[in-house]
Amino acid sequence: MIHLLGYAGLIPFLLLPVVSLVWPLIAPAQAMLLFQFYSCLILGFMAGVLWPVLHQPKAATQQALAAVSFPVVSFLALALLPAYSVLIQAGLFLTLSFYEHFSGISQHYQRSYRQLRYQLTAVVVSCHLGYFYFYG
């Protein structure tokens, strides 16, 4: 079920760029805004998954602050640099993945879940970069 939900979460990232071209009821600017908001939401969710791991006695305060910073920076990028927020969000998703790996947090995940997160991150980053390249 977790894999199914994870892959289902990719649907807006994959469809919003296409829908604005095919379906005239959604303007490209509106589709981009929905993409950016959804990106903020999912980045917050993915960073929030770190909390149970960080609640361990050995977890450092810096790790908790880092986890909170991802959705905050994403929101600020959307608010202050909307033209570049998709590119910044791509970097944040990638940085979150690297952070999980190099801090050792991902070692607390089951192997199948860790692989799922890497796969989902790869698709999400690719969607962001493609959206920026073609529409940005």
C-alpha positions in Angstrom: 0.0 0.0 0.0 2.9 2.4 0.8 4.4 1.9 -2.7 1.0 2.5 -4.3 0.5 5.7 -2.3 4.0 6.8 -3.1 3.5 6.3 -6.9 0.1 7.9 -6.8 1.7 10.9 -5.3 3.6 11.4 -8.5 0.4 11.9 -10.5 0.2 15.7 -10.1 3.9 16.1 -10.8 3.5 14.1 -14.1 0.1 15.4 -15.2 0.1 19.1 -14.3 2.7 20.1 -17.0 0.8 18.1 -19.6 -2.7 19.1 -18.6 -2.1 22.8 -19.1 -1.2 22.1 -22.8 -4.0 19.7 -23.5 -6.9 21.0 -21.4 -7.6 24.6 -22.1 -9.5 25.1 -18.8 -6.3 25.3 -16.9 -3.9 28.0 -18.0 -0.2 27.2 -18.0 0.4 29.8 -15.2 -2.3 28.2 -13.1 -0.9 24.7 -13.7 2.6 26.0 -12.7 1.2 27.5 -9.5 -0.6 24.2 -8.6 2.6 22.3 -9.3 4.6 24.7 -7.0 2.1 24.4 -4.2 1.9 20.6 -4.5 5.7 20.5 -4.5 5.8 22.5 -1.2 3.2 20.1 0.3 5.1 17.0 -0.7 8.5 18.3 0.4 6.9 19.0 3.8 5.5 15.5 3.9 8.8 13.9 2.9 10.8 16.0 5.5 8.1 15.2 8.1 8.8 11.5 7.7 12.1 12.1 9.3 10.5 13.0 12.6 10.2 9.5 14.0 13.8 8.8 13.3 14.9 12.1 14.8 12.9 11.4 17.9 15.4 8.8 18.9 17.6 9.7 21.9 20.8 10.0 19.7 19.3 12.4 17.2 20.9 15.9 17.3 19.0 19.1 17.4 20.7 20.2 14.2 19.1 17.2 12.4 15.7 18.3 13.5 16.3 21.9 12.4 17.5 20.6 9.0 14.4 18.6 8.6 12.2 21.6 9.3 14.1 23.8 7.0 13.3 22.0 3.8 9.6 22.9 3.6 10.3 26.4 5.0 12.9 27.1 2.3 10.5 25.7 -0.3 7.7 28.0 0.8 10.0 31.0 0.9 11.3 30.2 -2.6 7.7 30.1 -3.9 6.9 33.4 -2.1 10.1 35.3 -2.9 11.4 33.8 -6.1 8.4 32.3 -8.0 10.2 32.2 -11.3 12.9 30.0 -9.9 11.0 28.1 -7.2 10.6 24.9 -9.3 14.3 24.8 -9.8 15.0 25.5 -6.1 12.4 22.8 -5.1 14.2 20.3 -7.3 17.4 21.1 -5.5 15.6 20.8 -2.1 14.2 17.3 -3.0 17.7 16.2 -4.1 19.3 17.7 -1.0 16.8 16.0 1.3 17.7 12.7 -0.3 21.4 13.3 0.1 20.8 14.5 3.7 19.0 11.3 4.6 21.7 9.2 3.0 24.8 11.0 4.4 23.4 11.6 7.8 22.6 8.0 8.2 18.9 8.6 8.6 18.0 6.4 5.6 19.7 3.5 7.4 16.7 3.5 9.8 14.3 2.8 6.9 13.5 -0.6 5.6 15.5 -1.3 2.4 12.3 -1.4 0.2 11.2 2.0 1.7 14.6 3.5 1.1 14.6 2.4 -2.5 11.1 3.7 -2.9 12.1 7.1 -1.6 15.1 7.2 -4.0 12.9 6.3 -7.0 10.2 8.8 -6.1 12.8 11.5 -5.6 14.4 10.8 -9.0 11.0 11.1 -10.7 10.1 14.3 -8.8 13.4 16.0 -9.4 13.2 15.1 -13.1 9.7 16.5 -13.3 10.8 19.7 -11.7 13.8 20.1 -14.0 11.7 19.3 -17.0 9.0 21.8 -16.0 11.6 24.5 -15.5 13.3 23.7 -18.8 10.1 23.6 -20.9 7.9 26.2 -19.1 10.2 28.2 -16.8 
